[in-house]
């Protein structure tokens, strides 16, 4: 499953995400702090979507959200879409 998620309230504008069998296979942030988003992407590759959501949901940077929080929101949206 692939998606491009439009972020809200962060420097990153979009997140491209690929998931196979509930494991994250690829994440690419468009915009944002390149080192931080590339590091985050590398760390979560191969992890379960549920584990990533649990670890990243609610992390704040500015405006009550962050790139990690937006990624968690994107993953939740993907799981809801898959369930419907």
MODELLER restraints for C-alpha pairs under 7 A, 6 or more apart:
rsr = mdl.restraints
at = mdl.atoms
rsr.add(forms.Gaussian(group=physical.xy_distance, feature=features.Distance(at['CA:1:A'], at['CA:18:A']), mean=5.70, stdev=0.5))
rsr.add(forms.Gaussian(group=physical.xy_distance, feature=features.Distance(at['CA:1:A'], at['CA:19:A']), mean=5.22, stdev=0.5))
rsr.add(forms.Gaussian(group=physical.xy_distance, feature=features.Distance(at['CA:1:A'], at['CA:20:A']), mean=6.33, stdev=0.5))
rsr.add(forms.Gaussian(group=physical.xy_distance, feature=features.Distance(at['CA:2:A'], at['CA:17:A']), mean=5.65, stdev=0.5))
rsr.add(forms.Gaussian(group=physical.xy_distance, feature=features.Distance(at['CA:2:A'], at['CA:18:A']), mean=4.46, stdev=0.5))
rsr.add(forms.Gaussian(group=physical.xy_distance, feature=features.Distance(at['CA:2:A'], at['CA:19:A']), mean=6.47, stdev=0.5))
rsr.add(forms.Gaussian(group=physical.xy_distance, feature=features.Distance(at['CA:3:A'], at['CA:16:A']), mean=5.90, stdev=0.5))
rsr.add(forms.Gaussian(group=physical.xy_distance, feature=features.Distance(at['CA:3:A'], at['CA:17:A']), mean=5.43, stdev=0.5))
rsr.add(forms.Gaussian(group=physical.xy_distance, feature=features.Distance(at['CA:3:A'], at['CA:18:A']), mean=6.69, stdev=0.5))
rsr.add(forms.Gaussian(group=physical.xy_distance, feature=features.Distance(at['CA:4:A'], at['CA:14:A']), mean=6.46, stdev=0.5))
rsr.add(forms.Gaussian(group=physical.xy_distance, feature=features.Distance(at['CA:4:A'], at['CA:15:A']), mean=5.55, stdev=0.5))
rsr.add(forms.Gaussian(group=physical.xy_distance, feature=features.Distance(at['CA:4:A'], at['CA:16:A']), mean=4.43, stdev=0.5))
rsr.add(forms.Gaussian(group=physical.xy_distance, feature=features.Distance(at['CA:4:A'], at['CA:17:A']), mean=6.32, stdev=0.5))
rsr.add(forms.Gaussian(group=physical.xy_distance, feature=features.Distance(at['CA:5:A'], at['CA:14:A']), mean=5.42, stdev=0.5))
rsr.add(forms.Gaussian(group=physical.xy_distance, feature=features.Distance(at['CA:5:A'], at['CA:15:A']), mean=5.09, stdev=0.5))
rsr.add(forms.Gaussian(group=physical.xy_distance, feature=features.Distance(at['CA:5:A'], at['CA:16:A']), mean=6.42, stdev=0.5))
rsr.add(forms.Gaussian(group=physical.xy_distance, feature=features.Distance(at['CA:5:A'], at['CA:74:A']), mean=6.04, stdev=0.5))
rsr.add(forms.Gaussian(group=physical.xy_distance, feature=features.Distance(at['CA:6:A'], at['CA:13:A']), mean=6.10, stdev=0.5))
rsr.add(forms.Gaussian(group=physical.xy_distance, feature=features.Distance(at['CA:6:A'], at['CA:14:A']), mean=4.57, stdev=0.5))
rsr.add(forms.Gaussian(group=physical.xy_distance, feature=features.Distance(at['CA:6:A'], at['CA:15:A']), mean=6.66, stdev=0.5))
rsr.add(forms.Gaussian(group=physical.xy_distance, feature=features.Distance(at['CA:7:A'], at['CA:13:A']), mean=5.46, stdev=0.5))
rsr.add(forms.Gaussian(group=physical.xy_distance, feature=features.Distance(at['CA:7:A'], at['CA:14:A']), mean=5.46, stdev=0.5))
rsr.add(forms.Gaussian(group=physical.xy_distance, feature=features.Distance(at['CA:7:A'], at['CA:70:A']), mean=6.12, stdev=0.5))
rsr.add(forms.Gaussian(group=physical.xy_distance, feature=features.Distance(at['CA:9:A'], at['CA:63:A']), mean=6.10, stdev=0.5))
rsr.add(forms.Gaussian(group=physical.xy_distance, feature=features.Distance(at['CA:9:A'], at['CA:65:A']), mean=6.57, stdev=0.5))
rsr.add(forms.Gaussian(group=physical.xy_distance, feature=features.Distance(at['CA:10:A'], at['CA:66:A']), mean=5.89, stdev=0.5))
rsr.add(forms.Gaussian(group=physical.xy_distance, feature=features.Distance(at['CA:10:A'], at['CA:67:A']), mean=6.20, stdev=0.5))
rsr.add(forms.Gaussian(group=physical.xy_distance, feature=features.Distance(at['CA:11:A'], at['CA:31:A']), mean=6.14, stdev=0.5))
rsr.add(forms.Gaussian(group=physical.xy_distance, feature=features.Distance(at['CA:11:A'], at['CA:32:A']), mean=4.47, stdev=0.5))
rsr.add(forms.Gaussian(group=physical.xy_distance, feature=features.Distance(at['CA:12:A'], at['CA:29:A']), mean=6.26, stdev=0.5))
rsr.add(forms.Gaussian(group=physical.xy_distance, feature=features.Distance(at['CA:12:A'], at['CA:30:A']), mean=5.57, stdev=0.5))
rsr.add(forms.Gaussian(group=physical.xy_distance, feature=features.Distance(at['CA:12:A'], at['CA:31:A']), mean=4.05, stdev=0.5))
rsr.add(forms.Gaussian(group=physical.xy_distance, feature=features.Distance(at['CA:12:A'], at['CA:32:A']), mean=3.94, stdev=0.5))
rsr.add(forms.Gaussian(group=physical.xy_distance, feature=features.Distance(at['CA:12:A'], at['CA:67:A']), mean=6.81, stdev=0.5))
rsr.add(forms.Gaussian(group=physical.xy_distance, feature=features.Distance(at['CA:13:A'], at['CA:30:A']), mean=5.72, stdev=0.5))
rsr.add(forms.Gaussian(group=physical.xy_distance, feature=features.Distance(at['CA:13:A'], at['CA:31:A']), mean=5.64, stdev=0.5))
rsr.add(forms.Gaussian(group=physical.xy_distance, feature=features.Distance(at['CA:14:A'], at['CA:29:A']), mean=5.97, stdev=0.5))
rsr.add(forms.Gaussian(group=physical.xy_distance, feature=features.Distance(at['CA:14:A'], at['CA:30:A']), mean=5.11, stdev=0.5))
rsr.add(forms.Gaussian(group=physical.xy_distance, feature=features.Distance(at['CA:15:A'], at['CA:27:A']), mean=6.85, stdev=0.5))
rsr.add(forms.Gaussian(group=physical.xy_distance, feature=features.Distance(at['CA:15:A'], at['CA:28:A']), mean=5.66, stdev=0.5))
rsr.add(forms.Gaussian(group=physical.xy_distance, feature=features.Distance(at['CA:15:A'], at['CA:29:A']), mean=4.49, stdev=0.5))
rsr.add(forms.Gaussian(group=physical.xy_distance, feature=features.Distance(at['CA:15:A'], at['CA:30:A']), mean=6.05, stdev=0.5))
rsr.add(forms.Gaussian(group=physical.xy_distance, feature=features.Distance(at['CA:16:A'], at['CA:27:A']), mean=5.63, stdev=0.5))
rsr.add(forms.Gaussian(group=physical.xy_distance, feature=features.Distance(at['CA:16:A'], at['CA:28:A']), mean=5.06, stdev=0.5))
rsr.add(forms.Gaussian(group=physical.xy_distance, feature=features.Distance(at['CA:16:A'], at['CA:29:A']), mean=6.38, stdev=0.5))
rsr.add(forms.Gaussian(group=physical.xy_distance, feature=features.Distance(at['CA:17:A'], at['CA:26:A']), mean=5.69, stdev=0.5))
rsr.add(forms.Gaussian(group=physical.xy_distance, feature=features.Distance(at['CA:17:A'], at['CA:27:A']), mean=4.61, stdev=0.5))
rsr.add(forms.Gaussian(group=physical.xy_distance, feature=features.Distance(at['CA:17:A'], at['CA:28:A']), mean=6.62, stdev=0.5))
rsr.add(forms.Gaussian(group=physical.xy_distance, feature=features.Distance(at['CA:18:A'], at['CA:24:A']), mean=6.16, stdev=0.5))
rsr.add(forms.Gaussian(group=physical.xy_distance, feature=features.Distance(at['CA:18:A'], at['CA:25:A']), mean=5.53, stdev=0.5))
rsr.add(forms.Gaussian(group=physical.xy_distance, feature=features.Distance(at['CA:18:A'], at['CA:26:A']), mean=5.01, stdev=0.5))
rsr.add(forms.Gaussian(group=physical.xy_distance, feature=features.Distance(at['CA:18:A'], at['CA:27:A']), mean=6.53, stdev=0.5))
rsr.add(forms.Gaussian(group=physical.xy_distance, feature=features.Distance(at['CA:19:A'], at['CA:25:A']), mean=5.40, stdev=0.5))
rsr.add(forms.Gaussian(group=physical.xy_distance, feature=features.Distance(at['CA:22:A'], at['CA:48:A']), mean=5.74, stdev=0.5))
rsr.add(forms.Gaussian(group=physical.xy_distance, feature=features.Distance(at['CA:22:A'], at['CA:49:A']), mean=5.74, stdev=0.5))
rsr.add(forms.Gaussian(group=physical.xy_distance, feature=features.Distance(at['CA:23:A'], at['CA:46:A']), mean=5.52, stdev=0.5))
rsr.add(forms.Gaussian(group=physical.xy_distance, feature=features.Distance(at['CA:23:A'], at['CA:47:A']), mean=5.44, stdev=0.5))
rsr.add(forms.Gaussian(group=physical.xy_distance, feature=features.Distance(at['CA:23:A'], at['CA:48:A']), mean=4.50, stdev=0.5))
rsr.add(forms.Gaussian(group=physical.xy_distance, feature=features.Distance(at['CA:23:A'], at['CA:49:A']), mean=5.80, stdev=0.5))
rsr.add(forms.Gaussian(group=physical.xy_distance, feature=features.Distance(at['CA:24:A'], at['CA:45:A']), mean=5.36, stdev=0.5))
rsr.add(forms.Gaussian(group=physical.xy_distance, feature=features.Distance(at['CA:24:A'], at['CA:46:A']), mean=5.19, stdev=0.5))
rsr.add(forms.Gaussian(group=physical.xy_distance, feature=features.Distance(at['CA:24:A'], at['CA:47:A']), mean=5.74, stdev=0.5))
rsr.add(forms.Gaussian(group=physical.xy_distance, feature=features.Distance(at['CA:24:A'], at['CA:48:A']), mean=6.33, stdev=0.5))
rsr.add(forms.Gaussian(group=physical.xy_distance, feature=features.Distance(at['CA:24:A'], at['CA:49:A']), mean=6.27, stdev=0.5))
rsr.add(forms.Gaussian(group=physical.xy_distance, feature=features.Distance(at['CA:25:A'], at['CA:45:A']), mean=5.47, stdev=0.5))
rsr.add(forms.Gaussian(group=physical.xy_distance, feature=features.Distance(at['CA:25:A'], at['CA:46:A']), mean=5.76, stdev=0.5))
rsr.add(forms.Gaussian(group=physical.xy_distance, feature=features.Distance(at['CA:26:A'], at['CA:45:A']), mean=6.26, stdev=0.5))
rsr.add(forms.Gaussian(group=physical.xy_distance, feature=features.Distance(at['CA:27:A'], at['CA:41:A']), mean=5.39, stdev=0.5))
rsr.add(forms.Gaussian(group=physical.xy_distance, feature=features.Distance(at['CA:28:A'], at['CA:41:A']), mean=6.74, stdev=0.5))
rsr.add(forms.Gaussian(group=physical.xy_distance, feature=features.Distance(at['CA:29:A'], at['CA:37:A']), mean=6.24, stdev=0.5))
rsr.add(forms.Gaussian(group=physical.xy_distance, feature=features.Distance(at['CA:44:A'], at['CA:52:A']), mean=6.95, stdev=0.5))
rsr.add(forms.Gaussian(group=physical.xy_distance, feature=features.Distance(at['CA:49:A'], at['CA:75:A']), mean=6.56, stdev=0.5))
rsr.add(forms.Gaussian(group=physical.xy_distance, feature=features.Distance(at['CA:52:A'], at['CA:72:A']), mean=6.83, stdev=0.5))
rsr.add(forms.Gaussian(group=physical.xy_distance, feature=features.Distance(at['CA:53:A'], at['CA:72:A']), mean=4.63, stdev=0.5))
rsr.add(forms.Gaussian(group=physical.xy_distance, feature=features.Distance(at['CA:53:A'], at['CA:75:A']), mean=6.92, stdev=0.5))
rsr.add(forms.Gaussian(group=physical.xy_distance, feature=features.Distance(at['CA:56:A'], at['CA:68:A']), mean=5.40, stdev=0.5))
rsr.add(forms.Gaussian(group=physical.xy_distance, feature=features.Distance(at['CA:56:A'], at['CA:69:A']), mean=5.49, stdev=0.5))
rsr.add(forms.Gaussian(group=physical.xy_distance, feature=features.Distance(at['CA:56:A'], at['CA:72:A']), mean=5.91, stdev=0.5))
rsr.add(forms.Gaussian(group=physical.xy_distance, feature=features.Distance(at['CA:57:A'], at['CA:69:A']), mean=4.83, stdev=0.5))
rsr.add(forms.Gaussian(group=physical.xy_distance, feature=features.Distance(at['CA:57:A'], at['CA:72:A']), mean=5.33, stdev=0.5))
rsr.add(forms.Gaussian(group=physical.xy_distance, feature=features.Distance(at['CA:58:A'], at['CA:65:A']), mean=6.85, stdev=0.5))
rsr.add(forms.Gaussian(group=physical.xy_distance, feature=features.Distance(at['CA:58:A'], at['CA:69:A']), mean=5.51, stdev=0.5))
rsr.add(forms.Gaussian(group=physical.xy_distance, feature=features.Distance(at['CA:59:A'], at['CA:65:A']), mean=6.40, stdev=0.5))
rsr.add(forms.Gaussian(group=physical.xy_distance, feature=features.Distance(at['CA:59:A'], at['CA:66:A']), mean=6.19, stdev=0.5))
rsr.add(forms.Gaussian(group=physical.xy_distance, feature=features.Distance(at['CA:59:A'], at['CA:68:A']), mean=6.58, stdev=0.5))
rsr.add(forms.Gaussian(group=physical.xy_distance, feature=features.Distance(at['CA:59:A'], at['CA:69:A']), mean=5.42, stdev=0.5))
rsr.add(forms.Gaussian(group=physical.xy_distance, feature=features.Distance(at['CA:60:A'], at['CA:66:A']), mean=5.03, stdev=0.5))
